[in-house]
């Protein structure tokens, strides 16, 4: 996975060299596969990413790992709720989620009367340094949030959505869909493909690729902002079936927790308002299941030391876990550890022990 040295440092209280970052992340289980020094003065780094660590498929996730190992304070981006000053969003858009098992939560916001322009220099630089091609401020902002937080989002031209209605459904056998991309070719869908559709047709392959028919262009005036989560297996199968891989599918295949949806939506919406102006409609439309309850795991401190083969104090265990985002309480030899929402790979006591060991 490609990241840049300076971008990781944006979320740390003290800057590290590229070599220091690489050594720390390799020790944490993310081996460095290659580096490239850029004309901008930044360093592009390629880290190996395991399939169970979707939380680290972004710059903030890797900065969190560095913070936990060094005590360097994590400085995450501002994901506060944006200012709403438009009409009610329900007046201009709606969602129908026919497949809540495959799409546990789908949310949308609307910004009206935007001006789509080129990205400012700071945003172009971030996108280019990572190895991607800047498009426009709207598309680049979605990619920025993806690479920053690890939560895929998508922005549609609302005026190209028939009926202003989003429908999450399985495709009908033989339906045709043209993905985004200069060299993209129309594909024939199967009934196993989950799609985002409007009242007439598919407008996106869920979790994989947006569609050309609803793409944002310089003429776009009204945006519908998608922030959602999709079943990893469904995304993987659709991606393989049609030989379409994307940065979004890479992350959805590794699991995206529904609790990540709101912070990413807030972050992207605030960026879009800053970059493209317009008025944000009041409210968020959403459809799906209730947010999952956080998991709490009890860990015996003597069991932890025994498994790791070294004596570690209860205080050190708690401190290390807290730097990784755990809420830790208890004493007397047992720690109650509430797992952070972004760590779907941790469900058992031994999993928590492994985190202490790392």
N, C-alpha and C positions, 0 to 999 in steps of 0.2 A: 504494500500500500504506500502510495506516494504522499509525503508531507514535506513541509519546509521548516528549516531550523528556526528562522525568525518568527514564524507563525506560532510554533509551539511556545517560544519565549514570551509571546504576548500574554499568556495565561499563567505565567510564573512571576513571583515577586522578585527573583534574582535571575538574571540571564545566565545561561550556560552555553558553552561552545558546542558546536555540532558533534565533536568527538565525545564530549561529556554526555550529551543526550544519548548518543548511540550506545555508549557503554552501559548506561543505566537501563535503557530499554531492552538491550540484549540480555542483561542480567534478569530482567523482569519477565523474560519469555518471548520477546519480540526481536528476533535476530535481524541485524542490519544486512540487507542484500546488495546495497549499492548506494553510492552518493554521486552528486554532480554539483560542482561549483558553478554558480550562475553569474551572469554579467551584472546583475542587480546587487551582488554582494551576498546574496542569500545562498543557502546550500539545500538542494533537493535531496531528500533521503527516502530510501525504499525499505520499508520494514515488512518482514513476514508476519502475516496475521492469521491466527488460528481461527477455526470455524466457530468456537464457543465464546469468543471475546468481541462480540459486536459493539460493546461499549468503547472499545479502543480503536474503532475505525474512523477516528476523527482527531483533530489536534487537541481539543480539550481532554479527550480520554487519555491520550498519551501524556499530556501535561499532568494529569491526575496521578498517573503511575510514577512519574518523576517526583512529584510532590510527596508521595507516600514514602519513597525511598530516601529522600534527602531532607525532608522537613521544609523545603522550599514552599512558600504559601501559594496555594492555588487561587488564581484570580479569574473566575469564570465570567463570561460576558453577561451584560444586563439583559435579562429576559422578562422584564416587567410588562404588564398589560399595556397595549397601546391606547392612545386617546381616540375615543369614538365621537365623531361629530356629524355623521350622516344619517340617512334613514334607517329603519329597522332592516336587518339583513334578510329577514323572512319575507319582506316585500318584493325582493328581487331574485331570490334563489331558494332552492329547496333540495333536500337529500332523501333518497329512498334506498335503504340498504337491504337488499334481498338476501345477502350472504354474510350474516354476522359471525359465523364460525370462521370464514375466510378473511373477513375484514372486521376485526373486533371493535374498531372505532374509526369513523371517518368524520372529519370536521372541515368546515369551510368558513372563510371570511370573504368579504367583498370590499374592494376599494374602488370608488367611482371617480371619474374625471382625472385620470392620471396622464402624465406625459412620459412616454417611453423614449429614453435617450441613451447615449453611450455611457458607460460606467466611468466614474471618476478614476483618477490615476491610482489611488490606493487600492481600489477594488480590482482594477485591471491587473495590477502588479501581483496581488495575491493569487488570482486565477492563473496568470501566465507562469508565475514561478512554480506553481504546482505541476504545470505541464499541460494546462488546458487552454482553449481558445476563447477569449472574451467574446460575448455576443451582443448583449445590451444590458442595461442596468437591472432589468427584471430577471432575466435568465441568470445573470452573473450573481445576483443576490441569492437566488435559490441554491446555486452551487456553493456559494460561500457558506451558507448555513449548513448545508450537507457536510462539507469538509470541516467545519468548525465543531458542530454538535453531533454529527453522525445520524441525524434524523432527516430522511428524504422528505422533500416537499415538492409540490408542483403548482404552477400558476397557469390558469387557463384564461383565454380571452372570453369574458363572460358573454359578450354579444354573439359569440359563435356557438354557444351552448343552447341548443333548441329547447325552448320553453323555460330556460333558466333552471333546469332540473338536472341534478346529478343522480344517476341510478347505478348502484354497485350491484352487478349481476354476473352470472356466467354468460359467456357468449353463446349464440345459437350456432349450430353446426354450419360451417361454410360462410359465416359472416366475414366481410372483408374489412381490413384496417390498414391505414398507411401511417407508419410510425414517423416521428420527427427524424430529421437528418437529411443532409444533401444527397446522399447516395441510397437512401432508404427505398425499399420496394414494398409494394402492397403485399400483405400476407393474408392467408385464409385461416380463420380462427376455428377452434374446435369447442365443443361444449364443456371442455375441461378448463378453458381459459377464463380467468376472472378479469372482467373489464370494468372500467368506468365509462358509463354511457350517458348520453343525454336522451331526450325524448325520442330520438330517431336512430341513433347509431353509436357505436363505440367511439370514445374520444381519447382513451388511454388504455394501455395494458397495465393492469393494476400492479404497482410496485416495480414495473420493468421499464416502461417507456411511454411518454406522452404521444399524442397524435398530431399529425400535421393540420388536421381540420380545425383545431382549436388553439393553434399556436399564437403566442404573443408576438406582435410585430410593431414597428414604429407607429402604425395607425391605431393601435389598441388604445381604448379609453377606459375600459372597465375590467378589473381583474377579479377572478375567483381564485382564492388561495387554498389549496388542499394541504392538509396535514393529517396523516392517517397511518394506520399500521395494517399489514397484511400477513397472512399465514406464510411462514418461511418455505414450507414445502410447495405450496401453490405457486409462489413466486419462482422458486427454483425450477419447477417442472415447466412452467410457461416459458421461462428464459431459455431453457435447453430445447424445448420443443420447436421454438422458432429461431433458435440461434441468435438471440438478441440479449446481449449482456450490457449492463450499465452500472454506473456508480451507485445508483439507487438499488438495483437488484442485489449487488454485492452486499449491501448493508441489510436489506430486508431478509436475505437468506440467512443471515447470522442472528436474526431476531431483534425486533425493535419493540420495546415496551410501550404500551399506550400512554403511560405517564410522561413519556418524552414528547408527546404530540403538542401539548399546550406551550411549553417553553419555546419549542422550535417555531411554532406559529407566531408567538409573540415577537420573537427575535426577527423573523423574516418580515412580518408586517411593519414593525418599526423601521427596518431598513428600507422597505419599499416606500413608506411615507416620506422618509428623508430623501430618497433618491428620485422618486417619481411624483411626489405630491399627491393631490387628490384628497377625498374625504372617505374615511373608514366608516362603513355601515355599523350600526350598533348591534352588538351581539355576535354569537357564533352559532352556526347551525351544525348539528352533530347527530349521528346515528350509529348505534352499535350497543355494545355491552357495558356494564358497569366497570369502572377501573379495577384492576386486580388489587387484592389486599396485600400489603407488604408482608414478606416472609420473615419470621423471627426464628433463629436457630440458637439453641443452647450449646455452648462449648465449654468442656471441662478443661481447666488450665493445666492440670497434671497430665491429662490425656494428650493435650497439645505438645507439651514439652517432651513427653515420652515418644510421640510419633516423629517429632523433629530431631530428637536425639541431643537436644541442648536445653539448658535451663533458661527460661525466659520469664521475667516477672509479669505478673498480672497487669501491672501498669503499662509495661511496654507493649503487651499484646493489645490492650485496649487502644493505646495511642496509635499504633500502626493501623489497626482496623478503622479507626475514626478518620485517619487521613485518606483512606480508600473510600470513604463515604458511608461507612456503617454507623448506625446509632448503637452505642454499647452501654450497657448498665449491668449492675450486679457485682457481687464480690463473694468472698468465701469459697473461691475455687470454681465458680461457675459464672461465665459471662453470657448475658442475653444479648444476642447480636441481631439487630434488624437489618436485613440485607437491603442495600440501595436498589431502587427500582430498575436501574440500568444493568444490574448484574443477574441476568436470568440464568446464568450457569451455576449459581450457588443455591443449594437446597438442603445440604446435609452438614453435619458437624465436621466431617473430614474435609469438606470444601472450605470451611472457615479456617481450619488448621493450615491448609495449603496456602491460604492468603497470608496468614501470619508468617509462614516460612518464606514466602516470596519477599 
